Every structure is written in structure tokens, then in C-alpha cells.
């Protein structure tokens, strides 16, 4: 049986997230411009999960990492991100904590405000 620390009770999932999906459009020069469009509102629990190092432009940025526990949704994937007010979280991986299929854990990194598209 899984511990309660892995599965927050439904009442603990009081943080409001908006699922943002990428939309890519041609930029007219052979590339694409990516922007994110708001999708459905999801309710989840946010828990710290350390720090993540990401190479960026010849340097390494250290970003806060978190686990977001949500009710199971089949359409979540790492191309999407979650928004909570002014904060944005890039989804790096989506896992199921058990075989029941009730919950999903999104392993996310908080994006710096100036680096958002």
C-alpha cells in the first residue's frame, strides 16, 4: 500500500493550475514561433523536489523542481506546462504513482519569469 505522502488527499489539492498547450506557427523565415494557450483548469498539490540544472546559452541555470499531483488525465505530456497565477512550470515527465490510474505526478521545473514564451 502506498504512503499518504505520495498521495495527497483530494482536499489537499487546492492549488489551481491552468494547463497550457503549445501552439507553433511559422515565423516566415523557415522556423516556428511557439506560444502557449490556456486549456482546462486542474486542481493539484505542489511539493518541492529539489533543484534541477539546465544548460542554457553556454551556462547552467539552476531551477526549482517540484512534484505536482493531479487527478489522472491521459493528455498530459512534456510539451505542455502548468500555470499557477504568475508562476509557470515546465512539465519534464509525467508518471503514475501506482497501477490504479487515479493520480498522475508531474515532475516540473519552475520557469524564470524573464525566460517565458
C-alpha positions in Angstrom: 0.0 0.0 0.0 1.3 3.5 -0.9 2.0 6.0 1.8 -0.2 9.1 2.2 2.8 11.3 1.5 2.7 10.0 -2.1 -1.0 10.5 -2.5 -2.3 13.8 -1.0 -5.9 13.7 -0.1 -8.3 15.4 -2.5 -8.8 18.2 0.0 -5.0 19.0 -0.2 -5.3 19.5 -3.9 -6.4 23.1 -3.6 -3.8 24.8 -5.8 -5.4 25.9 -9.1 -3.4 25.2 -12.2 -4.1 26.1 -15.8 -2.8 23.5 -18.3 -1.1 25.4 -21.1 -0.7 23.7 -24.5 2.0 24.7 -27.1 0.9 26.3 -30.3 3.5 26.6 -33.1 3.1 28.9 -36.0 5.5 29.5 -38.9 7.7 32.6 -38.4 8.1 33.4 -42.1 11.8 32.5 -42.1 11.6 28.7 -42.1 11.3 28.4 -38.3 8.5 28.4 -35.9 7.2 30.6 -33.1 5.9 28.8 -30.1 3.3 30.3 -27.7 1.2 28.7 -25.1 -2.6 28.7 -25.0 -4.7 28.2 -21.9 -6.5 24.9 -21.6 -8.5 23.4 -18.7 -8.3 24.3 -15.1 -6.8 21.5 -12.9 -6.6 21.2 -9.2 -3.5 19.7 -7.6 -0.9 19.6 -4.8 2.5 21.2 -5.2 5.5 19.7 -3.3 9.2 20.7 -3.5 11.5 18.2 -5.2 14.9 19.9 -5.1 16.7 21.8 -7.8 17.4 21.0 -11.5 20.4 22.1 -13.5 19.6 23.1 -17.1 22.2 24.1 -19.7 21.2 27.4 -21.3 23.3 29.6 -23.7 26.7 28.4 -22.6 25.9 28.5 -18.9 23.9 26.3 -16.5 20.8 27.6 -14.8 19.6 26.1 -11.6 15.8 25.9 -11.4 13.5 24.9 -8.6 11.9 21.5 -9.2 8.6 20.3 -7.9 6.1 17.4 -8.0 2.5 18.3 -8.9 -0.1 15.6 -8.0 -3.2 15.8 -10.2 -6.1 13.5 -10.9 -5.3 11.3 -13.9 -5.6 12.9 -17.3 -4.5 11.0 -20.4 -3.5 14.0 -22.4 -0.7 15.4 -20.2 2.8 15.3 -21.8 6.2 17.2 -21.5 5.4 19.6 -24.3 2.9 21.3 -22.0 3.3 23.4 -19.0 1.3 24.4 -15.9 0.4 27.9 -14.8 -0.4 28.9 -11.2 -1.1 32.6 -11.1 2.1 34.4 -12.4 4.2 31.2 -12.0 4.9 28.8 -14.9 6.1 25.2 -14.6 7.6 23.2 -17.5 6.5 19.6 -17.4 9.6 17.4 -17.6 8.0 14.0 -17.0 4.6 12.5 -16.1 4.3 9.3 -14.1 1.7 7.2 -12.4 2.5 6.5 -8.7 0.6 3.2 -8.8 -1.3 0.9 -11.1 -4.7 2.3 -10.1 -4.6 5.1 -12.6 -6.3 7.6 -10.3 -3.4 10.1 -10.0 -0.6 11.5 -12.1 2.6 13.0 -10.8 4.0 15.8 -13.0 7.8 16.4 -12.4 8.1 20.1 -13.2 10.6 22.9 -13.1 9.7 26.5 -12.3 10.5 28.7 -15.2 12.2 32.1 -14.6 9.8 35.0 -15.4 12.1 36.6 -18.0 12.6 33.3 -19.9 8.9 32.6 -20.7 7.4 32.5 -24.1 
